[in-house]
Amino acid sequence: MIVRTLTALLALAFAAKAQEPFSQLRSTGPQTLAIAYRCNPDQRADLRRIMVHGGIARFEGWKQQGILKDYRILFNSYLDSETYDMLSLLTFADFSGVSQWKEIEKTTPGGIPLDALTLVTSAITYSLDPERNAASKEPPKSGQSVYFIIPYDYLEAAAVCPTALGSASPSDCSRGTRS
């Protein structure tokens, strides 16, 4: 559920280029990671302060080195213990960048400084294959951008109706049966 939610989230967070053919995507592996970090409510402000004053610069450095194609560090606007306090969205130009990130994770878990890491109570990393995404052509303004994230589940067409794969008639979909 959360992987599908974060896939939907990426539709709002990254600029679109021509959609990659599915066969090409499958030959390389996922080139997007989302890392959701949680901390105790009384530590949210400290986590944000640490990231703003040095933590985000690490991600910019990895982008300048060519490890990351792009990144977004998002902070939840509201206290919500059911989602995340901070979210890192990382894209890589190719799958070798993902391999380089695995090496970074060995010494810098989640890519964040140790003083920020000590505040994190849980973190989950998701490998994603965003299929559709779009964003404004104007670059986001640091600290002034708003991302509207809508969690939802989606069903693949074949799971909803087998006609998507040509294995049933449309009337079978309304009855919920397969031929």
N, C-alpha and C positions, 0 to 999 in steps of 0.2 A: 504494500500500500504506500509506504513512504517513498519507495523508489519511483513509483508512478507519480506521486505528489511532486517530488523534486524534478521529475522530467517536465511536468507542467510548469513548474517554477522557472525552469530554464527558458521556456518560451518567452518569458518576460524580461529576462536578464541579459541575454546575449544578442549581439548584432548578427543579422542573418547574411549568409553568403549562399551561393547556389547549393541546393540540397544535394548531399553526397549520395550516390547510388548505394542501395542497400548491400549489394554484393561487395562493393569496395569497403564499406563500413565493417562488414563481417570479416574481411580479410585482415584487418588491422587490430580490432578490439576497441573498447571504449576509450575515447579521448577526452572525456569530461569527468571530473570528480566533484562531488558536493560533500563538504564536511560540515556537519551540524554539531555545534558545541553548546553545552548547557552548563550553567553555574548556579550557585545558590543566589536567591534574589538580592541578598545584601552585598553580593560581589559583582553584580552587573556593571555598575559604574566603574569599578576598578578594572574589569576586563576591557571595557571600551577605552578607558584612558590609556592602558598599556598598549593596546593595539594601535590607537591613534598616534601615540608618541613613540613610534619605533617598530611596532609589530607589523604594520601594513607595509613599511619600507622593505621588509624581507621579501614579501611577495613581489614588490616592484623590482627588486634586485634579481629575483628568479626570472621575471619577465625580460629584463634587460639582458640576462645571460642566455636567453632563448629556451630555457626550460619550460616556462609557461608561455602560451600564446596570449592568454588574457586571464584576468582574474577579477572577481568582485568579492569584497568583504562586506557583508550585510549584517546590520544589527536590528534585532526585533524592536519595534517602536514601543511595544507594550510588554509588561510582565505576563508571561504565559508559560507555565511549566509543562504544557503539553506539546510545545513545538521546540524552538531553539532560542538561544540568546544571541548567538552569532553564527553566521553561515558563510563559509568560504566556497565560492564557485570557481573552479579551476578548469581551464581548457588548455589543451596541448596541441601543438601543430601536428604532431605525429605520435605514434605509440612509443617511440623511444623516449619522449618527454615523460610519459607515465612511468617508464622504468627508472628514469632519473629521479622522479618524485619518490619512488620507493626507497631510493638511497637516502634522500633527505629525511624521510620518515624515521629512518634508523637512529638519527641523532637529534631530530627536531620533530617530535610527534605532532601531527596536525599542522606543521609549519609555523607554529606560534612560539614565542619566547617562553623560557622556563617560568618566569614570573606570571605569565598569563596561564600557562599550562597548570600551575598549582591551583588556580581558581576554578578550573574546569572539572565538573563532577562526572560528566559523560560526554563522549564524542562518538559520532557514527559517520563513517565514510561510505559513500555510495558511488559506484561506477555507473555512469549514465551514457546512453546513446540518444542525445536529443534529436528528434526527427524534424521538428519544426520550431523555429525561433525567429524573433524579430525584435528590433528596438529602434528608438529614434536615431536619426542620422547625427544628431547633435550629441557630442560626448557628455556623459553625466557629470554634474558638478559635485565634487567631493563634499560629503556632509549635507548636501541640499537635495539629493535625489530621493525619490520615493519609489519603492518597488511594491506593487500590490501582488501579494502571493495568495493564491487561492488553492488550498489543498483539495484534491478530488481524486477519485478512482476512475479509470476508464477501462472499458472492455474492448478487447480486440474484436474486429468485425467477425472473424471466424468463430469466436466464442459466443457472440450474440446470435449469429445466424450462419449456418453452414453454407448458405448460398455464396458467401464471400469466397469460398474455395471451390464453388461449383459442385458441391456434393449433396445438395438438397434443393427442393423447389421452394419458391417464396411462401407457398401455403404452409410448408413444414415449419417455417419460422414462427408463424402466428400460433401454431399448435405446440411449439416447443419440441417437435420431434425431428428425427433425421430419417431420411429414406435409405 
